[in-house]
Amino acid sequence: MAAMAAVAAAGVTGMVMPLSSSSTPSSIWGSGGTKSIGAFTGSAAGLCSRNSVLRRASPSQSVARSQHNGRGTATKALDSSTPHLAAASSTVLSADGLSSLPVATKTVPSDAVPHEYQGHIGDVTSNEQTVSITVVGASGDLAKKKIFPALFALYYEGCLPKHFTIFGYARSKMTDEELRDMISGTLTCRIDQRENCGDKTEKFLERCFYHSGQYSSEENFRQLDAELKKHEGGRVANRLFYLSIPPNIFVDVARSASRGSSSSRGWTRVIVEKPFGRDSESSAELTRGLKQYLSEEQIYRIDHYLGKELVENLSILRFSNLVFEPLWSRQYIRNVQLIFSEDFGTEGRGGYFDNYGIIRDIMQNHLLQILALFAMEPPVSLDAEDIRNEKVKVLRSMRPVHIEDVVTGQYKGHTRGGVHYPAYTDDKTVPNNSLTPTFAAAALFIDNARWDGVPFLMKAGKALHRKGAEIRVQFRHVPGNLYKRSFGTDLDQATNELVIRVQPDEAIYLKINNKVPGLGMRLDRSTLNLHYADRYSHEIPDAYERLLLDAIEGERRLFIRSDELDAAWSLFTPLLKELEEKKVAPELYPYGSRGPVGAHYLAAKYHVRWGDMNAEVRPSK
């Protein structure tokens, strides 16, 4: 660090630092709010296929905003270890850290930089920014299979800024080369853009580094800070930490990183993976722990389902098409179904899953978040807070889930086609007497003027007959239907239905009734279909790509706010406690079946018939 301090003290061509000598060392995290975002000089955002445009501020605003830490305290300049820095700046903060005054600058020849750091620093200009992304838990499956590939995809599409660095952090001992070898096999280029794939991969891996350390060690994170600064090279350093680790060590990492490797001039943001606790109490405790070291604006609670293309398309479908918004209410909609289905079991993850179960793992977060987006009132604007305010209103209008409106199940062993499929309790990591549900169906209700009396039916399960996730909107019967005789006694067959298939084989289609061509009067049911693979040639980005880019840009609308989380847990916590206290035994269903029979009785209770995912693997063109 002595050499680095000498570099900083000597100055670098175009390097920007406040001249204030009154700055004091601070480990408080920089602001994570959207207003702290400055322009990434040289960003390729305009080339990104998503057409993302980073919000830009004037140079004085960029520095002033990034120096405000969200708690009313101005943080100090680039390197808190060298308060005597004499580098010049074009901007100096006033006492409140919110305004700026122009001051003189000086230029120092680049050959003043020691040779060993020139490769890290590069040419630095006024207010030039960089992003350092640290994947905490880099040796885990999520990091290898999702996070690193998503970061590479963003780089390949030109969505990352010109200056960025990626660090893996974990307890495992590993070199930079070993990290690169580990993740290189998971990096793939877009199917429709395979040119220069090898070169892109190599250049991306050159930006990936590794630092080993304990999650609770402030000293290890201070060492990480020193490594990050080598690569940031005097630029305004923005830092993103992705916590791909178990929730029981979130707070340890937040404490260690905030005291050891926070950004002193740019923003610092932290992405937190679910599960966010097991119930209201544990979730609130986790939130309190994180907020000891982070502001709410810095915490990005990720639910990757909100980053899926068809989920993000929900508000566009509804609010930009006049044909749908007038129908989006109890007057025309009979029921809404949110269905999640996996065709495999726990696959050796039973030990983890048994601590949570399908309700906590899927319903309380993925499906409930989709429900809130679907049912919310039109927001005042597309601003993140306006959208999240409307989602919270929906959640607070919902009735707590009652046990009589829930069916739970657990898959049992089954032999089909000469192949034996194991039961949930056959997993060696699962207790033999486990009552943890691998399937659940529930009826939920929103007590407001728009949705009063409309059942929202959720169904989620493992080891079912097929894999998929979809939203099904079943409309009411046509009053006084002139053609009801043509449909026989089952008017449900004549009901219009809007289906939004989230995955796989993404599609939006509307079931309508029409006349079969000919001289007779025979009716048929057809689909008006937007099948994404047929309509669009580009590969759909993974949800993690969208959410990582949003976090870098400070876009928060697809991340979960703390009051949202509280409202969500308040709906399910009483149910979960009752199931566990009464030791309710789940209904057994065969591996590869459609789930427990009880789910159909629950739907029939509210005059609903579950949509058949199996019959509609892909609608006709």
C-alpha positions in Angstrom: 0.0 0.0 0.0 2.9 2.4 0.5 3.7 2.3 -3.2 0.0 3.0 -4.0 0.0 5.9 -1.5 3.0 7.3 -3.3 1.2 7.0 -6.6 -1.8 8.8 -5.3 0.3 11.5 -3.6 2.3 12.1 -6.7 -0.8 12.4 -8.8 -1.8 10.8 -12.1 -2.5 12.6 -15.4 -6.0 14.0 -15.1 -6.7 12.5 -11.7 -9.4 14.2 -9.7 -9.3 14.6 -5.9 -10.7 17.2 -3.6 -8.2 19.6 -2.1 -10.0 19.7 1.2 -7.6 19.0 4.0 -10.3 18.7 6.6 -11.5 15.4 5.4 -11.3 12.6 7.9 -11.2 8.9 7.4 -14.6 7.3 7.1 -15.8 3.7 6.6 -19.4 4.8 6.1 -20.7 3.5 2.8 -21.3 5.9 -0.1 -24.8 6.6 -1.1 -26.6 3.8 -2.9 -29.5 5.9 -4.2 -30.2 6.6 -7.8 -29.2 10.2 -7.4 -25.6 9.2 -6.7 -25.2 7.9 -10.3 -22.7 9.8 -12.4 -21.8 9.3 -16.0 -19.6 6.4 -16.8 -17.0 7.9 -19.1 -16.6 5.7 -22.1 -19.6 3.5 -21.2 -20.9 1.3 -24.0 -24.4 1.5 -22.7 -25.6 2.9 -26.0 -24.5 -0.3 -27.7 -26.3 -2.5 -25.2 -29.1 -4.5 -26.9 -31.4 -3.4 -24.0 -30.8 0.2 -25.1 -30.0 1.1 -21.6 -29.2 4.7 -20.9 -27.3 5.4 -17.7 -28.7 8.5 -15.9 -26.1 11.2 -16.2 -25.3 14.2 -14.0 -23.1 17.2 -14.4 -19.5 16.7 -13.2 -20.1 18.8 -10.1 -23.3 16.9 -9.3 -21.6 13.5 -9.8 -18.9 14.3 -7.3 -21.2 16.1 -4.8 -23.8 13.4 -4.9 -21.4 10.5 -4.6 -19.8 12.1 -1.6 -23.1 12.2 0.3 -23.5 8.9 2.2 -27.3 9.1 2.8 -26.9 9.8 6.5 -26.0 13.5 6.3 -22.3 13.0 6.5 -19.7 13.8 3.9 -17.3 11.1 3.2 -13.6 11.8 2.4 -11.6 11.6 -0.8 -10.4 8.6 -2.7 -8.0 7.0 -0.2 -8.8 7.3 3.5 -5.3 6.1 4.3 -3.7 9.2 2.8 -5.3 12.3 4.2 -2.5 14.5 3.0 -3.1 13.9 -0.7 -2.2 16.9 -2.7 -3.8 16.1 -6.1 -5.9 18.8 -7.6 -9.6 18.7 -8.4 -12.1 20.5 -10.5 -14.6 20.3 -7.6 -14.6 20.8 -3.9 -17.5 20.0 -1.7 -19.0 22.5 0.7 -19.5 21.6 4.3 -22.8 19.9 3.6 -21.4 17.8 0.9 -24.2 18.8 -1.5 -22.8 21.7 -3.4 -19.5 22.4 -5.1 -17.0 25.2 -6.0 -14.6 25.2 -8.9 -10.9 25.1 -8.0 -7.6 24.9 -9.9 -6.3 21.6 -11.3 -2.8 20.4 -12.0 -1.5 17.8 -14.4 1.2 15.3 -13.5 3.0 13.3 -16.2 2.0 9.7 -16.4 5.6 8.6 -16.1 5.3 9.6 -12.4 3.3 6.5 -11.9 5.4 3.4 -10.8 5.6 0.9 -13.6 3.9 -1.9 -11.7 0.6 0.1 -11.4 0.4 1.6 -14.8 -1.5 -1.4 -16.2 -4.0 -1.1 -13.4 -4.6 2.6 -13.5 -4.6 3.6 -17.2 -5.4 7.1 -18.3 -7.6 8.8 -15.7 -9.6 11.9 -16.6 -11.7 14.3 -14.5 -14.7 12.5 -12.9 -14.0 9.3 -14.8 -15.8 6.5 -13.1 -15.3 2.8 -12.7 -17.4 -0.1 -11.4 -15.9 -2.8 -9.2 -18.2 -5.9 -8.8 -17.4 -8.3 -6.0 -19.1 -11.6 -5.9 -19.0 -12.7 -2.3 -19.4 -16.5 -2.2 -17.6 -16.8 -5.6 -16.9 -20.5 -5.2 -20.6 -21.5 -4.9 -23.0 -22.9 -7.5 -25.1 -19.7 -7.9 -22.0 -17.6 -8.7 -20.6 -20.2 -11.2 -23.9 -21.0 -12.9 -25.6 -17.6 -12.9 -23.7 -14.5 -11.7 -20.5 -14.8 -13.6 -22.2 -15.9 -16.9 -24.7 -13.0 -16.5 -21.8 -10.5 -16.0 -20.1 -11.9 -19.1 -23.3 -11.6 -21.1 -23.5 -7.9 -20.1 -19.9 -7.4 -21.2 -20.5 -9.3 -24.5 -23.5 -7.1 -25.2 -21.6 -3.9 -24.4 -23.7 -3.1 -21.4 -20.9 -2.7 -18.9 -18.9 0.5 -18.6 -15.5 0.9 -20.2 -13.7 0.6 -16.8 -14.9 -2.3 -14.7 -13.3 -5.0 -12.5 -14.8 -8.2 -11.2 -13.5 -9.8 -8.0 -14.5 -13.2 -6.6 -14.4 -13.4 -2.8 -14.7 -16.6 -0.7 -13.1 -18.6 2.0 -11.6 -21.1 -0.5 -8.0 -20.7 -1.4 -7.7 -19.9 -5.0 -5.5 -18.0 -7.5 -6.8 -15.6 -10.2 -6.1 -18.2 -12.8 -7.9 -20.9 -10.9 -11.0 -18.6 -10.7 -10.8 -18.0 -14.4 -10.5 -21.7 -15.1 -13.5 -22.4 -12.8 -15.9 -19.9 -14.5 -14.6 -20.1 -18.1 -16.6 -23.3 -18.8 -19.8 -21.6 -17.9 -19.4 -18.5 -20.2 -21.4 -18.7 -23.4 -21.9 -16.1 -26.2 -25.3 -15.2 -27.6 -26.5 -17.7 -30.2 -27.3 -14.8 -32.6 -23.9 -13.1 -32.0 -21.1 -15.6 -31.9 -18.5 -13.4 -33.6 -15.3 -12.8 -31.6 -16.6 -15.1 -28.9 -13.2 -16.4 -27.9 -11.6 -12.9 -27.9 -14.4 -11.5 -25.8 -14.1 -14.4 -23.3 -10.4 -13.9 -22.9 -10.8 -10.1 -22.4 -13.5 -10.6 -19.8 -11.5 -13.2 -17.9 -8.6 -10.7 -17.8 -10.8 -8.5 -15.7 -11.7 -11.2 -13.2 -9.6 -11.6 -10.0 -9.9 -13.5 -6.8 -9.3 -12.6 -3.1 -9.6 -15.2 -0.4 -10.8 -14.2 3.0 -13.2 -14.9 5.9 -16.7 -13.4 5.7 -16.5 -11.9 9.1 -13.0 -10.5 8.9 -12.7 -6.7 8.6 -8.9 -7.1 7.9 -9.6 -9.4 5.0 -12.0 -6.9 3.5 -9.4 -4.1 4.0 -7.0 -6.2 2.0 -9.7 -6.6 -0.7 -10.1 -2.8 -0.6 -6.4 -2.4 -1.4 -6.7 -4.8 -4.3 -9.7 -3.0 -5.7 -7.9 0.4 -5.5 -5.1 -1.0 -7.6 -7.5 -1.6 -10.4 -9.7 1.4 -9.9 -6.6 3.6 -10.4 -7.8 6.9 -8.9 -11.1 6.9 -10.7 -14.4 7.6 -8.9 -14.9 4.1 -7.6 -18.4 2.7 -7.6 -18.7 -0.7 -5.9 -21.3 -3.4 -6.1 -21.2 -6.4 -3.7 -23.3 -9.5 -4.6 -23.9 -11.6 -1.5 -24.2 -15.1 -3.0 -24.0 -16.6 0.5 -26.3 -18.1 3.1 -28.5 -15.4 4.9 -27.0 -16.2 8.3 -23.8 -14.5 7.3 -25.3 -11.5 5.5 -24.8 -9.2 8.4 -21.2 -10.4 9.1 -20.3 -9.5 5.5 -22.2 -6.2 5.6 -20.3 -5.2 8.8 -16.9 -6.3 7.5 -17.3 -4.8 4.1 -18.7 -1.5 5.3 -15.7 -1.0 7.7 -13.1 -2.5 5.3 -13.9 -1.9 1.7 -16.6 0.7 1.2 -16.2 3.3 -1.6 -15.1 6.7 -0.4 -16.1 8.7 -3.4 -18.6 6.7 -5.4 -21.6 4.7 -4.5 -21.7 1.3 -2.8 -24.6 -1.1 -3.3 -25.2 -4.6 -2.0 -27.3 -7.3 -3.7 -28.9 -9.7 -1.2 -30.2 -13.1 -2.4 -33.3 -14.7 -1.0 -34.3 -16.3 1.4 -34.9 -13.1 3.4 -35.6 -15.0 6.7 -38.1 -17.8 7.4 -40.9 -15.7 8.8 -41.8 -12.1 9.9 -39.6 -12.2 13.0 -36.5 -13.5 11.3 -36.9 -11.3 8.3 -37.3 -8.2 10.5 -34.2 -9.2 12.5 -32.2 -9.6 9.2 -33.3 -6.2 8.0 -32.4 -4.6 11.3 -28.9 -6.2 11.1 -28.3 -5.0 7.6 -29.5 -1.5 8.4 -26.8 -1.1 11.1 -24.3 -0.8 8.2 -26.4 0.0 5.1 -29.1 2.4 4.3 -32.3 1.1 2.7 -31.2 2.7 -0.6 -28.1 0.6 -0.7 -29.8 -2.8 -0.2 -31.0 -4.5 -3.4 -33.0 -7.5 -2.4 -33.1 -9.7 -5.5 -35.9 -11.9 -6.6 -34.7 -13.2 -10.0 -38.3 -13.9 -11.1 -38.9 -10.2 -11.3 -36.1 -10.0 -13.9 -37.8 -12.5 -16.3 -38.9 -11.0 -19.6 -42.5 -11.9 -19.4 -42.8 -10.6 -15.8 -41.3 -7.3 -16.7 -43.7 -7.2 -19.7 -46.7 -7.4 -17.3 -47.0 -3.6 -16.8 -46.4 -2.9 -20.5 -49.0 -5.4 -21.6 -51.6 -3.8 -19.2 -50.8 -0.1 -19.2 -49.9 0.4 -22.9 -52.7 -1.5 -24.5 -56.2 0.0 -24.2 -57.8 -3.3 -24.8 -56.6 -4.8 -21.5 -56.7 -2.1 -18.8 -60.5 -1.6 -18.8 -60.9 -5.4 -18.3 -58.4 -5.6 -15.5 -60.9 -5.9 -12.6 -63.5 -8.0 -10.8 -66.1 -6.9 -13.3 -64.5 -9.0 -16.1 -62.0 -11.3 -14.5 -63.3 -14.5 -12.8 -60.0 -15.8 -11.4 -56.2 -15.5 -11.8 -53.9 -18.5 -11.6 -50.2 -18.3 -10.8 -48.5 -21.6 -11.5 -45.0 -22.8 -10.9 -44.0 -26.3 -11.8 -40.7 -28.2 -11.8 -40.3 -31.7 -13.3 -37.5 -32.7 -10.9 -37.1 -33.2 -7.2 -34.6 -31.7 -4.7 -31.7 -33.5 -6.5 -29.4 -33.6 -3.4 -30.5 -30.1 -2.2 -33.0 -31.7 0.2 -31.1 -30.6 3.3 -31.4 -26.9 2.3 -34.9 -27.2 1.0 -36.2 -29.1 4.1 -35.5 -26.0 6.2 -37.8 -23.8 4.0 -40.3 -25.8 1.9 -42.1 -24.8 -1.2 -44.2 -22.0 0.4 -41.2 -20.1 1.6 -39.1 -21.0 -1.4 -41.6 -20.1 -4.2 -44.9 -18.8 -3.0 -44.0 -16.1 -0.5 -41.6 -14.4 -2.9 -41.7 -15.4 -6.6 -45.4 -15.9 -7.0 -46.5 -13.2 -4.5 -44.3 -10.6 -6.2 -45.8 -11.5 -9.6 -49.3 -11.2 -8.1 -48.5 -7.7 -6.7 -47.2 -6.5 -10.1 -50.3 -8.0 -11.8 -52.9 -6.5 -9.4 -51.4 -3.1 -8.6 -53.1 0.2 -9.5 -51.6 2.3 -12.2 -48.6 4.0 -10.6 -48.1 7.8 -10.8 -45.0 7.2 -12.9 -42.4 4.5 -13.8 -40.2 5.7 -11.0 -39.1 2.8 -8.8 -40.7 4.2 -5.7 -44.0 4.9 -7.3 -44.2 1.3 -8.6 -43.1 -0.2 -5.3 -45.6 2.0 -3.4 -48.5 0.4 -5.5 -47.2 -3.1 -4.9 -47.1 -2.5 -1.1 -50.7 -1.3 -1.3 -51.8 -4.5 -2.9 -50.0 -6.6 -0.3 -51.5 -4.7 2.5 -55.0 -5.1 1.0 -54.7 -8.9 1.0 -56.1 -11.3 3.6 -53.7 -13.4 5.5 -53.7 -16.9 4.1 -55.9 -19.3 6.1 -55.1 -23.0 6.4 -58.5 -24.1 5.1 -57.5 -22.3 1.8 -54.3 -24.3 1.4 -53.4 -27.8 0.3 -49.9 -29.1 0.8 -48.2 -32.2 -0.7 -45.0 -34.1 -0.8 -43.8 -36.3 -3.7 -43.4 -40.1 -3.2 -41.4 -42.6 -5.1 -42.8 -43.8 -8.4 -41.8 -46.2 -11.2 -42.7 -45.2 -14.7 -41.4 -46.8 -17.9 -39.1 -49.1 -16.0 -37.4 -46.1 -14.3 -37.7 -45.6 -10.6 -38.0 -42.0 -9.3 -37.2 -41.5 -5.6 -39.4 -40.1 -2.9 -38.5 -36.8 -1.2 -37.6 -38.6 2.0 -35.3 -40.9 0.0 -32.9 -38.0 -0.2 -30.1 -38.8 2.3 -30.1 -35.1 3.4 -33.8 -35.2 4.3 -35.1 -36.6 7.6 -37.2 -39.8 7.1 -40.2 -38.2 9.0 -40.1 -34.9 7.3 -43.4 -33.1 6.8 -41.9 -30.3 4.6 -44.2 -29.7 1.6 -42.8 -30.0 -1.8 -46.1 -28.9 -3.3 -48.7 -26.2 -2.2 -51.8 -24.7 -3.6 -53.5 -21.7 -2.0 -56.4 -19.3 -2.6 -55.6 -15.6 -1.9 -57.9 -12.6 -1.9 -57.4 -8.9 -2.3 -59.9 -6.8 -0.4 -60.1 -3.7 -2.5 -62.5 -2.2 -4.9 -60.8 -3.6 -8.0 -60.4 -7.2 -6.9 -63.0 -7.9 -4.2 -64.1 -11.5 -4.5 -61.7 -12.6 -7.2 -59.7 -15.7 -6.2 -56.0 -15.6 -6.9 -54.9 -19.2 -7.0 -51.3 -20.1 -6.5 -49.8 -23.5 -7.2 -46.2 -24.5 -6.9 -44.5 -27.9 -6.8 -41.5 -30.1 -7.4 -41.4 -33.4 -9.2 -44.5 -32.7 -11.2 -45.4 -33.7 -14.8 -43.7 -30.8 -16.5 -41.6 -27.7 -16.0 -43.0 -24.2 -16.4 -44.3 -21.0 -14.9 -47.3 -19.0 -16.1 -50.0 -16.6 -15.3 -53.5 -17.5 -16.4 -56.3 -14.9 -16.4 -59.8 -16.5 -16.8 -62.5 -14.1 -17.8 -66.1 -14.3 -16.8 -68.8 -16.0 -18.9 -70.4 -13.8 -21.6 -73.8 -12.7 -20.1 -76.7 -14.0 -22.1 -74.4 -15.7 -24.6 -76.3 -16.2 -27.8 -74.1 -19.2 -28.7 -74.1 -21.1 -25.4 -76.0 -24.0 -27.0 -73.0 -24.5 -29.3 -70.7 -25.0 -26.3 -73.0 -27.5 -24.5 -73.3 -27.4 -20.7 -69.6 -26.6 -19.9 -69.5 -22.9 -20.4 -65.9 -22.9 -19.0 -64.9 -24.2 -22.4 -66.2 -21.0 -23.9 -64.4 -18.7 -21.5 -61.8 -16.3 -22.8 -58.4 -16.8 -21.2 -55.2 -14.8 -21.3 -52.1 -16.9 -20.7 -48.7 -15.4 -20.0 -46.1 -18.1 -20.1 -43.1 -16.9 -18.1 -40.9 -20.0 -18.9 -40.0 -22.0 -20.8 -40.8 -21.2 -24.4 -42.0 -17.7 -23.6 -45.4 -16.6 -25.0 -48.5 -14.5 -24.5 -51.7 -15.8 -26.0 -55.4 -15.1 -25.8 -58.0 -17.8 -26.2 -61.0 -16.7 -28.2 -64.1 -18.3 -29.8 -64.6 -18.3 -33.5 -66.6 -19.9 -36.3 -65.1 -22.9 -38.2 -65.0 -22.0 -41.9 -67.9 -23.6 -43.8 -71.6 -23.4 -44.4 -72.6 -24.7 -41.0 -72.5 -22.9 -37.6 -69.8 -24.8 -35.7 -67.7 -23.0 -33.2 -64.1 -23.5 -32.3 -61.6 -22.3 -29.7 -58.5 -20.7 -31.1 -55.5 -18.7 -29.8 -54.2 -15.3 -30.7 -50.5 -16.0 -30.1 -47.4 -14.0 -29.5 -44.7 -16.6 -29.4 -41.4 -15.0 -28.6 -39.2 -17.4 -30.4 -41.2 -16.9 -33.6 -41.6 -13.2 -33.3 -38.1 -12.2 -32.1 -34.8 -13.6 -33.4 -32.8 -12.4 -30.4 -32.1 -14.7 -27.5 -34.0 -13.6 -24.3 -31.5 -12.4 -21.7 -31.3 -14.3 -18.4 -33.1 -12.6 -15.5 -29.8 -12.1 -13.6 -28.4 -10.0 -16.5 -31.3 -7.6 -16.3 -31.1 -7.3 -12.5 -27.4 -6.9 -12.3 -27.5 -4.1 -14.9 -30.3 -2.5 -13.0 -28.3 -2.6 -9.8 -25.3 -1.0 -11.6 -27.5 1.7 -12.9 -29.3 2.3 -9.6 -32.7 1.2 -11.0 -34.6 -0.2 -8.1 -38.1 -1.0 -9.4 -37.4 -4.8 -9.7 -35.9 -5.1 -6.3 -37.9 -5.6 -3.0 -38.2 -2.8 -0.5 -38.2 -3.6 3.3 -41.9 -2.6 3.8 -42.8 -4.9 0.8 -41.0 -7.7 2.5 -42.7 -7.1 5.8 -46.1 -7.1 4.1 -45.4 -10.3 2.2 -44.3 -12.2 5.3 -47.3 -11.0 7.3 -49.5 -12.9 4.8 -47.8 -16.2 5.2 -46.2 -16.3 8.7 -49.5 -17.2 10.5 -50.1 -20.1 8.1 -46.5 -21.4 8.3 -46.6 -21.4 12.1 -50.0 -23.2 12.1 -48.7 -25.9 9.7 -45.7 -26.5 11.8 -47.3 -26.4 15.2 -50.2 -28.7 14.2 -47.7 -30.9 12.3 -50.0 -31.0 9.3 -49.1 -34.0 7.1 -48.8 -33.2 3.4 -50.8 -35.3 0.9 -48.5 -37.7 -1.0 -48.4 -37.6 -4.8 -46.4 -39.7 -7.2 -43.2 -38.3 -8.7 -44.1 -37.0 -12.2 -47.8 -36.6 -11.6 -50.0 -33.4 -11.6 -49.8 -33.1 -7.8 -52.2 -33.9 -5.0 -55.9 -34.4 -5.7 -56.6 -31.9 -3.0 -55.5 -29.1 -5.2 -58.4 -29.7 -7.6 -60.9 -29.7 -4.7 -59.5 -26.4 -3.5 -60.0 -24.9 -7.0 -63.5 -26.4 -7.2 -64.3 -24.7 -3.9 -64.1 -21.4 -5.7 -65.6 -22.7 -9.0 -62.2 -22.7 -10.7 -60.6 -25.3 -13.0 -56.8 -25.3 -13.1 -55.4 -24.5 -16.6 -53.7 -27.4 -18.3 -50.0 -26.6 -18.9 -49.4 -30.0 -20.4 -51.9 -29.5 -23.2 -50.4 -26.2 -24.2 -46.7 -26.7 -24.4 -46.6 -24.5 -27.5 -49.6 -22.8 -29.0 -50.0 -23.0 -32.7 -48.7 -20.1 -34.9 
